[in-house]
């Protein structure tokens, strides 16, 4: 989950890479868009589980338009199975 403000609509602005892989094609987009809102909005992604030792997040302004602010970012972690999921 992310709380955000965006002055322009953004398509798939959040992506992730696993286990230190920083190759350009290692990043996977989290499906979901940011709406153009002047107030704090909540972005909630569909849960998907995956196994990893490390998780890197990238938040971009893919349209190169407007401004983008992130207030809060929440990642759910299940220590029983040692799997991470984004939501």
C-alpha positions in Angstrom: 0.0 0.0 0.0 1.2 3.5 -0.7 -0.3 6.9 0.1 0.5 9.4 -2.6 -0.3 12.7 -4.3 0.2 13.1 -8.0 -0.4 16.1 -10.1 -0.7 14.0 -13.2 -1.9 10.4 -13.8 0.9 7.8 -13.6 0.9 4.4 -15.2 2.5 1.5 -13.2 4.8 3.8 -11.2 6.0 1.2 -8.8 8.3 -1.8 -9.7 10.5 -4.2 -7.8 13.6 -6.3 -8.2 14.6 -9.4 -6.1 17.8 -10.5 -4.5 20.1 -7.6 -5.6 19.4 -8.1 -9.3 19.8 -4.6 -10.8 19.8 -5.4 -14.5 17.3 -3.2 -16.4 15.1 -6.3 -17.3 15.1 -7.5 -13.6 12.5 -4.9 -12.6 8.9 -6.1 -12.5 6.1 -3.5 -12.7 3.4 -3.7 -10.0 0.2 -3.4 -11.9 -1.7 -0.3 -10.9 -1.9 3.4 -11.7 -1.8 6.6 -9.7 -4.6 9.0 -10.3 -4.1 12.8 -10.6 -5.2 13.9 -7.2 -4.4 17.0 -5.1 -5.0 15.2 -1.9 -3.6 12.0 -0.4 -4.8 8.9 -2.2 -4.3 5.2 -1.3 -2.8 2.8 -3.9 -3.4 -0.8 -3.0 -1.9 -3.5 -5.3 -3.3 -7.1 -5.6 -1.3 -9.4 -3.3 1.3 -11.6 -5.0 3.6 -13.8 -3.1 7.2 -14.5 -4.0 10.3 -15.8 -2.3 13.5 -13.7 -2.0 16.2 -12.6 0.4 16.1 -9.0 -0.5 13.5 -6.7 -2.2 14.2 -3.4 -3.9 11.5 -1.0 -4.8 11.6 1.7 -7.5 9.0 4.5 -7.7 9.2 6.6 -10.8 7.3 9.3 -12.7 6.9 7.3 -15.9 5.0 10.0 -17.7 7.6 12.6 -16.8 4.7 14.9 -16.1 3.7 16.7 -12.9 4.9 15.9 -9.5 4.7 12.8 -7.4 4.8 12.6 -3.6 4.9 9.5 -1.4 3.8 9.8 2.2 3.7 6.2 3.3 4.7 2.8 1.9 3.6 -0.5 3.6 4.9 -4.0 2.7 3.3 -7.1 4.2 5.8 -9.8 5.3 4.9 -13.3 6.4 7.7 -14.5 8.6 6.3 -18.1 8.8 7.0 -18.9 5.2 9.7 -16.2 4.7 7.8 -14.9 1.6 7.2 -11.3 0.9 4.1 -9.9 -0.7 3.2 -6.4 -1.8 -0.2 -5.0 -1.2 
